[in-house]
Amino acid sequence: MIDRATYKQLKHYSKLQMERFLTEYYLNAAEDALDSFIERLKTEKGIGPRTREKIEKIRSEVFSHGGGRHDRAKPD
């Protein structure tokens, strides 16, 4: 969720700043969803440690977007 102060800053962003913010926000949300998915896999019968490791390896490759993980996308 975006707080009011962040919303006010966003209103004054250039196109490039907005693209960066939204990209980071999207990646954080997607990564959180995938984390939840992987946690759910740990409880699923028939999916062993090797399969989970493969999935986590692919996740790492897909989400290696440089800046690392942030709890929330913050404006510049």
Helices and strands as residue ranges (DSSP letters): H 4-10, H 15-41, H 49-62
